[in-house]
Amino acid sequence: MERLEGIHFYIDVKNLNEVVVDEEERTSEVKHAVHALDTLFTSTERYGKRKHRNLVVEKITGSRLHLYVVDDLVSAFDAAADVIAYAYQVCGYLNGQIYKYRSLKDLVIRAGAAYGEFYGFTFTSGDYTELTTIGYVANISAKLQSLCGASAVSVTEEVYSSLGESLRMSFSYVEDSSLEKYGQDGYYSAKLVDLSRALGPRDLNEREVRDYANSLNLEDLRFDEVRRKMSFDDITRTHGKRLNGIPLFADVRDFTSKFDEDNLNLDEMSERTRRILEALYTVATRHGGLHVQFQGDREFALFHNVPAWTAVGVNHPEEGCFRAAVLAAMRMIDAVRGMGVHIGVGGAFGAMYAARIGARGEKDRILLGETVMEADLMEDRHAKEDEIAITRAVYDGLLAEDSDLAGQFTYRGGHYVTRVGFDEYRRKVETRNLYVNTSSNNYNGVWGTRL
């Protein structure tokens, strides 16, 4: 891991969920939304890398493009503001001038930025590598982006104080108690139209944007049904996958507050975060899941159904994902609890679309669809510390696959939750089997339930 100092900023399509759901309901596809998102982020990445040598594109996480600039505060924010303003111009151009996006709801972006020290961590497993950053600054910039209004940018007081007088006039202070765990009382926000005006004119490379948008015909963009266990290695810009499955989000609870705002414990917390992420990744990939990406201190994994298939004259039954996903979630809770931290896990079941987008060799993995949004909601709003929260669709599927495992969940406010970890569930199963098999004089039966 490398210790760095710079500005983190997120550019987020605030209404991507609405855009995706609207297209999915109208057409049963998400081609236009994926195509437009790719054009927006790729155009922004290309401009940023061309103009600012210290700019690093970390990753695309669903609706968000995460970037950082390693430099002093003033220079770093100048670069970030320039890229954010350019993305705002591109967004307006796509909404009004690209014919193939005319059926989409207009995209609306927002941004958040913060400055400080952090660690850059390149996770490696076999041939797979993923850059992720660890530190207070990455966490609070993501939080500021989530608080930001439509077509606006939000920054910390430190960033605001570094701005010139004319630029500061574009910002206003917003008090927000949700930032208390970050050691802040509020933030400064500006409309992107005012920020762009204060920064001065920049030329939008309309031809580059238009050529990229037109370089792929929508008829050539396919989302084939999954027939085997999916691999992201098989997905390209033109060939995605449509699948039915469970997106699983596992997030460390109240972890951000453990990072000192002045970075005194950055070394310790960065190493701790690395070990936590590796543990969550290992559980997901060893127990039937696909790692999608790390999102801060959150693991995003995918479990999906495999339809019935025939090979070499042998019929293979459909493989469900419900039991595997829930057992993996239980294992995740146990894996990190031993490290002195607690997670909340959320899952939903339904149709999703897997794709690769972005300017860096189609490196960024994305999953889109209402199911992903529901799983995110389960984790963020409904799963408390050491809890798994699932939708009714997951519960019903689990009930059909393993009624005993489904029995570990209770109904609460429109969803199902459990605090049972894997070790506790295994002890319950072994105790029950021991009792049943002792009663029938079958002493080997304790090992009869596969976990």
VMD Tcl script that draws the C-alpha trace (Angstrom):
set ca {
  {0.00 0.00 0.00}
  {1.16 3.53 -0.81}
  {0.42 6.56 1.37}
  {-0.72 9.54 -0.69}
  {-2.20 13.00 -0.27}
  {-4.70 14.59 -2.58}
  {-8.32 15.27 -3.40}
  {-10.93 12.54 -3.77}
  {-14.03 13.28 -5.78}
  {-17.06 11.37 -6.98}
  {-19.15 12.23 -10.02}
  {-22.52 10.56 -9.62}
  {-25.53 10.17 -11.90}
  {-28.03 11.07 -9.21}
  {-31.09 9.69 -10.99}
  {-29.57 6.61 -12.64}
  {-31.94 4.32 -10.73}
  {-34.93 6.20 -12.13}
  {-33.46 6.15 -15.64}
  {-32.78 2.40 -15.50}
  {-36.14 1.45 -13.98}
  {-38.02 3.62 -16.49}
  {-36.27 2.02 -19.47}
  {-36.56 -1.49 -18.02}
  {-40.31 -1.06 -17.47}
  {-40.88 0.33 -20.97}
  {-38.61 -1.96 -23.01}
  {-37.52 -4.85 -20.73}
  {-33.95 -3.76 -21.51}
  {-31.40 -1.26 -20.25}
  {-29.34 -0.78 -23.43}
  {-29.78 2.97 -23.67}
  {-28.98 3.58 -20.00}
  {-25.80 1.47 -20.10}
  {-24.72 3.10 -23.36}
  {-25.31 6.64 -22.07}
  {-23.53 5.95 -18.77}
  {-20.54 4.55 -20.65}
  {-20.39 7.60 -22.94}
  {-20.63 10.05 -20.04}
  {-17.94 8.43 -17.90}
  {-15.60 7.52 -20.76}
  {-15.73 11.07 -22.16}
  {-15.06 12.50 -18.70}
  {-12.18 10.09 -18.04}
  {-10.54 10.87 -21.40}
  {-10.75 14.61 -20.84}
  {-9.43 14.37 -17.29}
  {-6.46 12.18 -18.17}
  {-5.58 14.39 -21.11}
  {-5.67 17.63 -19.11}
  {-4.37 16.57 -15.68}
  {-1.36 14.28 -15.38}
  {-1.94 13.62 -11.65}
  {-5.52 12.45 -12.12}
  {-6.24 8.81 -11.24}
  {-9.48 7.07 -12.19}
  {-10.08 4.62 -9.36}
  {-13.23 2.88 -10.59}
  {-16.86 3.13 -11.56}
  {-19.19 1.98 -8.77}
  {-22.64 1.71 -10.29}
  {-23.76 5.29 -10.85}
  {-20.50 6.87 -9.58}
  {-17.17 7.66 -11.17}
  {-14.52 7.78 -8.44}
  {-11.35 9.79 -9.14}
  {-8.55 11.39 -7.19}
  {-5.73 13.87 -7.82}
  {-2.43 13.67 -5.94}
  {-1.24 17.26 -5.51}
  {-1.38 20.21 -3.12}
  {-4.89 21.31 -2.16}
  {-5.25 24.30 -4.49}
  {-3.88 22.53 -7.57}
  {-5.78 19.33 -6.82}
  {-9.13 21.10 -6.49}
  {-8.49 23.11 -9.66}
  {-8.14 19.81 -11.53}
  {-11.14 18.21 -9.84}
  {-13.37 21.23 -10.45}
  {-12.34 21.32 -14.11}
  {-13.22 17.64 -14.60}
  {-16.52 17.99 -12.73}
  {-17.48 21.01 -14.84}
  {-16.60 19.11 -18.01}
  {-18.76 16.16 -16.94}
  {-21.63 18.60 -16.41}
  {-21.19 19.87 -19.98}
  {-21.05 16.35 -21.37}
  {-24.21 15.42 -19.47}
  {-26.10 18.36 -20.97}
  {-24.85 17.48 -24.44}
  {-25.96 13.84 -24.13}
  {-29.39 14.87 -22.89}
  {-30.03 17.36 -25.66}
  {-27.93 16.44 -28.69}
  {-27.41 12.67 -28.95}
  {-30.37 11.26 -30.88}
  {-30.03 7.66 -29.68}
  {-30.60 8.77 -26.06}
  {-33.78 10.68 -26.81}
  {-36.00 8.00 -25.22}
  {-34.11 8.15 -21.91}
  {-34.95 10.37 -19.01}
  {-32.38 13.16 -18.79}
  {-29.29 12.23 -16.79}
  {-28.65 14.43 -13.74}
  {-25.21 14.51 -12.12}
  {-23.80 15.69 -8.80}
  {-20.36 15.58 -7.16}
  {-18.58 15.53 -3.80}
  {-14.94 16.30 -2.97}
  {-12.59 16.25 0.02}
  {-8.84 16.58 0.56}
  {-6.46 14.60 2.77}
  {-4.13 11.64 3.18}
  {-5.11 8.11 2.18}
  {-3.70 4.78 1.09}
  {-3.91 3.35 -2.41}
  {-4.40 -0.42 -2.19}
  {-4.16 -2.70 -5.23}
  {-5.97 -5.92 -4.39}
  {-4.71 -8.97 -6.27}
  {-6.13 -12.48 -6.52}
  {-4.76 -14.61 -9.34}
  {-5.13 -12.58 -12.55}
  {-7.61 -10.20 -10.97}
  {-6.51 -6.80 -9.70}
  {-8.56 -3.92 -8.32}
  {-7.50 -0.50 -7.10}
  {-9.26 0.75 -4.01}
  {-8.43 3.62 -1.68}
  {-8.60 3.59 2.10}
  {-8.93 6.58 4.41}
  {-11.11 9.27 5.94}
  {-10.94 11.44 2.83}
  {-12.35 8.73 0.55}
  {-15.20 8.09 2.97}
  {-16.25 11.68 3.52}
  {-16.08 12.60 -0.17}
  {-18.46 9.72 -0.91}
  {-20.75 10.92 1.89}
  {-20.73 14.49 0.57}
  {-21.66 13.25 -2.89}
  {-24.60 11.31 -1.44}
  {-25.85 14.44 0.39}
  {-25.46 16.68 -2.63}
  {-28.46 17.99 -4.53}
  {-29.10 17.70 -8.26}
  {-26.60 19.38 -10.58}
  {-24.46 20.52 -7.66}
  {-21.08 19.89 -6.01}
  {-20.38 19.63 -2.27}
  {-17.02 20.08 -0.53}
  {-15.56 20.12 2.98}
  {-14.81 23.36 4.81}
  {-11.09 22.76 4.24}
  {-11.59 22.68 0.48}
  {-13.91 25.69 0.55}
  {-11.38 27.72 2.56}
  {-8.71 27.14 -0.08}
  {-10.79 28.67 -2.88}
  {-10.32 32.10 -4.32}
  {-12.85 34.78 -3.40}
  {-14.72 34.68 -6.71}
  {-15.10 30.91 -6.56}
  {-16.20 30.93 -2.91}
  {-19.09 33.20 -3.87}
  {-20.65 30.27 -5.75}
  {-20.87 28.18 -2.56}
  {-23.22 28.30 0.39}
  {-23.01 26.50 3.74}
  {-25.33 23.58 4.50}
  {-25.62 22.37 8.08}
  {-26.04 18.59 8.37}
  {-25.97 16.55 11.58}
  {-25.32 13.30 9.67}
  {-21.70 14.45 9.27}
  {-21.02 14.43 13.01}
  {-19.34 11.01 12.85}
  {-16.93 12.55 10.32}
  {-16.09 15.37 12.72}
  {-18.01 17.91 10.61}
  {-21.10 20.03 11.24}
  {-21.92 20.62 7.59}
  {-20.50 21.26 4.13}
  {-20.38 23.83 1.33}
  {-22.34 23.36 -1.87}
  {-22.56 25.10 -5.25}
  {-24.71 24.62 -8.32}
  {-22.66 23.20 -11.19}
  {-23.86 25.92 -13.52}
  {-22.44 28.53 -11.11}
  {-19.20 26.58 -10.66}
  {-18.75 26.33 -14.43}
  {-19.40 30.03 -14.87}
  {-16.91 30.93 -12.12}
  {-14.22 28.65 -13.59}
  {-14.53 30.27 -16.99}
  {-15.26 28.79 -20.42}
  {-13.94 25.42 -21.56}
  {-14.45 23.82 -24.92}
  {-16.58 20.70 -24.98}
  {-15.09 18.25 -27.47}
  {-18.45 17.57 -29.06}
  {-16.99 15.56 -31.90}
  {-15.14 13.18 -29.55}
  {-18.25 12.67 -27.42}
  {-20.50 12.20 -30.44}
  {-18.08 9.82 -32.16}
  {-17.82 7.66 -29.05}
  {-21.59 7.60 -28.63}
  {-21.98 6.57 -32.26}
  {-19.11 4.06 -32.27}
  {-21.46 1.37 -31.00}
  {-24.89 0.80 -32.47}
  {-27.50 -0.11 -29.92}
  {-28.41 -3.09 -32.11}
  {-24.89 -4.44 -31.50}
  {-25.21 -4.20 -27.74}
  {-26.48 -7.56 -26.51}
  {-27.48 -8.86 -23.11}
  {-27.57 -12.64 -23.52}
  {-29.26 -14.85 -20.95}
  {-26.84 -16.60 -18.60}
  {-26.59 -20.33 -19.43}
  {-23.63 -21.26 -17.23}
  {-21.89 -19.87 -14.16}
  {-21.05 -16.31 -15.21}
  {-17.56 -14.86 -15.40}
  {-16.87 -11.16 -15.83}
  {-14.05 -12.20 -18.16}
  {-16.74 -13.10 -20.71}
  {-18.34 -9.65 -20.63}
  {-17.34 -6.81 -22.95}
  {-18.69 -3.42 -23.95}
  {-20.84 -5.05 -26.65}
  {-21.76 -8.32 -24.93}
  {-23.34 -8.17 -21.49}
  {-25.41 -10.70 -19.60}
  {-28.96 -10.80 -18.31}
  {-29.37 -12.98 -15.25}
  {-31.54 -13.74 -12.27}
  {-29.72 -13.65 -9.00}
  {-28.90 -12.05 -5.67}
  {-26.64 -9.00 -5.41}
  {-25.14 -9.06 -1.92}
  {-23.77 -5.97 -0.19}
  {-21.73 -6.36 3.01}
  {-20.80 -3.09 4.70}
  {-18.71 -2.48 7.83}
  {-20.83 -0.67 10.38}
  {-19.67 2.68 11.82}
  {-16.17 2.09 10.45}
  {-15.68 5.61 9.15}
  {-15.84 7.07 12.66}
  {-12.82 4.97 13.60}
  {-10.62 6.93 11.15}
  {-9.07 9.98 12.82}
  {-9.84 13.16 10.90}
  {-6.19 14.19 11.33}
  {-5.03 10.77 10.00}
  {-3.07 9.84 13.13}
  {-4.30 6.25 12.87}
  {-4.33 6.03 9.06}
  {-1.61 3.35 8.91}
  {-3.37 1.12 11.43}
  {-6.83 1.57 9.93}
  {-5.64 1.05 6.36}
  {-4.07 -2.28 7.23}
  {-7.19 -3.26 9.14}
  {-9.40 -2.34 6.17}
  {-7.22 -4.36 3.81}
  {-7.61 -7.48 5.96}
  {-11.36 -7.00 6.24}
  {-11.81 -6.60 2.47}
  {-9.67 -9.65 1.78}
  {-11.72 -11.71 4.24}
  {-15.04 -10.67 2.63}
  {-13.68 -11.33 -0.86}
  {-12.45 -14.77 0.13}
  {-15.79 -15.78 1.63}
  {-17.73 -14.62 -1.44}
  {-15.51 -16.31 -4.02}
  {-14.99 -19.57 -2.13}
  {-18.65 -20.16 -1.49}
  {-20.38 -19.76 -4.82}
  {-20.27 -16.02 -5.39}
  {-18.66 -13.64 -7.87}
  {-16.84 -10.58 -6.58}
  {-18.14 -7.49 -8.36}
  {-16.06 -4.80 -6.64}
  {-15.07 -3.12 -3.40}
  {-16.96 0.06 -2.66}
  {-15.01 1.76 0.11}
  {-15.25 -0.65 3.05}
  {-18.10 -2.55 1.39}
  {-17.98 -5.84 -0.51}
  {-20.30 -6.20 -3.50}
  {-20.79 -9.84 -4.56}
  {-23.15 -11.66 -6.92}
  {-24.86 -15.03 -6.58}
  {-27.03 -16.14 -9.51}
  {-29.22 -18.96 -10.72}
  {-27.93 -21.26 -13.45}
  {-30.74 -22.60 -15.69}
  {-31.10 -26.33 -16.39}
  {-28.77 -27.43 -19.18}
  {-27.64 -30.51 -21.10}
  {-24.07 -31.44 -22.02}
  {-22.81 -34.65 -23.64}
  {-26.21 -36.21 -23.17}
  {-26.32 -35.45 -19.45}
  {-29.14 -33.32 -18.05}
  {-28.12 -30.89 -15.34}
  {-30.87 -29.44 -13.13}
  {-31.28 -25.74 -12.42}
  {-28.92 -24.46 -9.75}
  {-30.47 -21.99 -7.33}
  {-28.48 -19.28 -5.57}
  {-30.54 -18.63 -2.43}
  {-28.91 -21.02 0.02}
  {-25.39 -20.24 -1.17}
  {-25.93 -16.48 -0.86}
  {-27.38 -16.65 2.65}
  {-24.71 -19.02 3.96}
  {-22.02 -16.77 2.48}
  {-23.59 -13.77 4.20}
  {-23.52 -15.66 7.50}
  {-19.86 -16.58 6.95}
  {-19.03 -12.92 6.23}
  {-20.51 -11.84 9.56}
  {-18.38 -14.40 11.40}
  {-15.24 -13.67 9.39}
  {-15.02 -10.00 10.36}
  {-16.49 -10.29 13.84}
  {-13.27 -12.03 14.77}
  {-11.45 -8.85 13.71}
  {-13.43 -6.74 16.14}
  {-15.77 -5.18 13.58}
  {-19.38 -5.75 12.60}
  {-21.12 -5.71 9.25}
  {-24.63 -5.46 7.89}
  {-25.53 -7.52 4.82}
  {-28.36 -6.91 2.36}
  {-29.67 -8.99 -0.53}
  {-32.50 -8.99 -3.08}
  {-33.48 -11.34 -5.89}
  {-34.50 -10.62 -9.47}
  {-33.32 -9.74 -12.95}
  {-30.07 -7.84 -13.46}
  {-27.81 -6.75 -16.29}
  {-24.04 -7.22 -16.11}
  {-21.80 -5.02 -18.25}
  {-18.34 -3.50 -18.54}
  {-17.85 0.18 -19.28}
  {-15.24 2.94 -19.05}
  {-12.19 4.22 -20.88}
  {-9.67 1.89 -19.21}
  {-10.07 -1.18 -21.39}
  {-13.63 -1.91 -20.22}
  {-12.18 -2.61 -16.79}
  {-15.13 -1.47 -14.69}
  {-17.76 -4.04 -13.77}
  {-21.31 -2.86 -13.28}
  {-24.59 -4.53 -12.40}
  {-27.77 -2.59 -13.16}
  {-31.43 -3.17 -12.47}
  {-34.03 -2.57 -9.80}
  {-32.83 -5.70 -7.98}
  {-29.44 -4.08 -7.30}
  {-31.16 -1.01 -5.90}
  {-33.30 -3.17 -3.61}
  {-30.24 -5.05 -2.28}
  {-28.46 -1.75 -1.64}
  {-31.51 -0.56 0.30}
  {-31.61 -3.78 2.35}
  {-28.01 -3.26 3.45}
  {-28.10 0.49 3.93}
  {-31.45 0.96 5.68}
  {-32.57 -2.36 7.09}
  {-29.56 -4.47 8.11}
  {-28.33 -3.52 11.55}
  {-25.02 -4.57 13.08}
  {-24.43 -8.33 12.56}
  {-27.69 -8.64 10.64}
  {-28.67 -9.95 7.22}
  {-31.71 -8.27 5.63}
  {-33.36 -9.83 2.59}
  {-36.41 -9.13 0.46}
  {-39.50 -11.33 0.26}
  {-38.27 -12.72 -3.07}
  {-35.04 -13.97 -1.46}
  {-36.93 -15.42 1.48}
  {-39.40 -17.28 -0.76}
  {-36.57 -18.72 -2.85}
  {-34.68 -19.76 0.26}
  {-37.81 -21.35 1.71}
  {-38.09 -23.54 -1.39}
  {-34.39 -24.51 -1.28}
  {-33.87 -24.91 2.47}
  {-36.81 -24.37 4.80}
  {-34.64 -24.85 7.88}
  {-32.29 -22.04 6.81}
  {-35.26 -19.83 5.96}
  {-36.53 -20.48 9.47}
  {-33.60 -18.50 10.88}
  {-35.20 -15.30 9.52}
  {-37.98 -13.25 11.08}
  {-40.31 -10.80 9.35}
  {-39.71 -7.14 10.19}
  {-41.25 -4.15 8.47}
  {-41.64 -5.57 4.97}
  {-38.44 -7.60 4.85}
  {-36.77 -10.55 6.59}
  {-33.79 -10.39 8.94}
  {-31.55 -12.66 10.97}
  {-28.69 -12.19 13.41}
  {-27.61 -15.81 13.14}
  {-24.03 -16.21 11.96}
  {-22.66 -19.30 10.22}
  {-21.06 -20.88 13.30}
  {-24.25 -20.50 15.30}
  {-26.33 -21.97 12.47}
  {-23.92 -24.89 12.08}
  {-24.18 -25.65 15.80}
  {-27.96 -25.60 15.55}
  {-27.90 -28.02 12.62}
  {-25.44 -30.38 14.31}
  {-27.39 -30.37 17.57}
  {-30.66 -31.06 15.77}
  {-29.14 -33.82 13.63}
  {-27.47 -35.39 16.63}
  {-30.79 -35.51 18.46}
  {-32.68 -36.92 15.47}
  {-30.08 -39.53 14.62}
  {-29.51 -40.57 18.22}
  {-33.23 -41.15 18.52}
  {-33.09 -43.42 15.45}
  {-29.77 -45.06 16.45}
  {-28.03 -43.57 13.40}
  {-24.90 -42.08 14.97}
  {-23.26 -40.99 11.68}
  {-26.16 -38.77 10.71}
  {-24.69 -35.66 12.32}
  {-22.68 -35.11 9.15}
  {-25.67 -35.53 6.88}
  {-26.40 -31.84 6.29}
  {-24.00 -30.14 3.89}
  {-22.93 -26.63 4.85}
}
mol new
graphics top color blue
foreach p $ca { graphics top sphere $p radius 0.5 }
foreach p [lrange $ca 0 end-1] q [lrange $ca 1 end] { graphics top cylinder $p $q radius 0.2 }
display resetview
